[in-house]
Amino acid sequence: MKIKHISADSHWQERLEKTGFGYHTDGDQTYWVENYYYSISPALADEIAEATNTLWNMCLKAVDHVISNRLYHHFHIPIFMHEHIEQGWENDAPSIYGRFDFAYDDIKKQLKVLEFNADTPTSLFETGVIQWHWMQHYFGKKADQFNSVHDRLIATWKELKPYLKGHTLHFTCLRETLEDLTNLEYLRDCAIQAGIKTKLIYLDDLGWNGLNFVDLEEETITDIFKLYPWEWMTQEAFALHIPNDVDQANWIEPSWKMILSNKAILAILWELFPNHPLLLETYIDEPKNLVNYVKKPLLSREGANVTLYINGKIIEATPGDYGEEGYICQELASLHKEHSGYSIIGSWIIGQEACGITFRESDRMITTDKSRFVPHIIE
């Protein structure tokens, strides 16, 4: 994998906005990279796909282990959600997607999983649509990517359609969140293409009639996709109604994803699969024998409150509002570095199948909300 440069169009921002991509820049910083890309080999693409599928199967075994042994205390999951999680797991509650973030060690030629964005992963629209259009715009239809995200989303919604409890699939997120709304509407569009009737409702418009959740038209919500983290949901005023819903609406992603979206799962994976080549040595609350490691809050997002230690000393740290929920300590990974920055690989699993990748690039070793999205081509 290596960076290659191209000459960007002078009006590329306008082109992106016509496709519905309105957050390509953040103030004076560029989020979307137009003028260079990662060139990767077919062998690396195959390696990422295989690693993603392998890790997904390992994660399912880890969830079963956590539920069977009721290890919820490691994840700080509220007691009132435990039974809901177990019922969803036992009943195969529908799940759509997730994104593994990998480091690539150039010396050892080895992928290492950093974390799993299992509940509300974003950058889906950039991956499935924007970087595909970018490739066709500059390189034509003969170029190729590791990217079947769009087709897999439609196919997966078709597969899940028979498991929906009602006739309408609601989609929800917070108001005035351009990135979330763009990703949500993309997912909804794919569901529509799969033949599913949908309806958009903002989170603060959810109602409760004493028996069920309802929308603004008093229609019972039987199935709902939420782009809103479960750990935030459980703090909402309506959260106690979720396990008391008479018809037990399908929440997508299901509540058992709270286990996989929590960084404690990385320690569970290490316990279940010690020294697995895809894993980094990880422990809950303490570094144990680790000297070079990363301390991450269990629920941290976008690199907040992450601290890097080398030889036991802090070399880099980020601010934020996380940490009270506890931490993991994870072996420090070797990141791929180019002249433009450090990169990690995001690998999507949709409907149980690896189907596409992203590259996120940062000026520092910790990936944050200021990190850039870099498209890729298989060459």
Stockholm file with secondary structure:
# STOCKHOLM 1.0

chainA/1-379         MKIKHISADSHWQERLEKTGFGYHTDGDQTYWVENYYYSISPALADEIAEATNTLWNMCLKAVDHVISNRLYHHFHIPIFMHEHIEQGWENDAPSIYGRFDFAYDDIKKQLKVLEFNADTPTSLFETGVIQWHWMQHYFGKKADQFNSVHDRLIATWKELKPYLKGHTLHFTCLRETLEDLTNLEYLRDCAIQAGIKTKLIYLDDLGWNGLNFVDLEEETITDIFKLYPWEWMTQEAFALHIPNDVDQANWIEPSWKMILSNKAILAILWELFPNHPLLLETYIDEPKNLVNYVKKPLLSREGANVTLYINGKIIEATPGDYGEEGYICQELASLHKEHSGYSIIGSWIIGQEACGITFRESDRMITTDKSRFVPHIIE
#=GR chainA/1-379 SS CEEEECCCCTTHHHHHHHTTCCCSEETTEESBCCSEEEEECHHHHHHHHHHHHHHHHHHHHHHHHHHHTTCGGGTTCCGGGHHHHHHHHHTTCCCCEEEEEEEEETTTTEEEEEEEECSSCCCHHIIIIIHHHHHHHHHCTTCBCSBCHHHHHHHHHHHHGGGCSSSCEEEECCTTCHHHHHHHHHHHHHHHHTTCCEEECCGGGCEECSSSEECTTCCBCCEEEECSCHHHHTTSTTGGGGGGCTTCCEEESCTTHHHHTSTHHHHHHHHHSTTCTTCCCEEESCCTTCSSEEEEETTCCTTTTCEEEETTEEEEECCCSCCTTCEEEEECCCCEEETTEEEEEEEEEETTEEEEEEEEEESSSSCCTTCEEECEEEC
#=GC SS_cons         CEEEECCCCTTHHHHHHHTTCCCSEETTEESBCCSEEEEECHHHHHHHHHHHHHHHHHHHHHHHHHHHTTCGGGTTCCGGGHHHHHHHHHTTCCCCEEEEEEEEETTTTEEEEEEEECSSCCCHHIIIIIHHHHHHHHHCTTCBCSBCHHHHHHHHHHHHGGGCSSSCEEEECCTTCHHHHHHHHHHHHHHHHTTCCEEECCGGGCEECSSSEECTTCCBCCEEEECSCHHHHTTSTTGGGGGGCTTCCEEESCTTHHHHTSTHHHHHHHHHSTTCTTCCCEEESCCTTCSSEEEEETTCCTTTTCEEEETTEEEEECCCSCCTTCEEEEECCCCEEETTEEEEEEEEEETTEEEEEEEEEESSSSCCTTCEEECEEEC
//
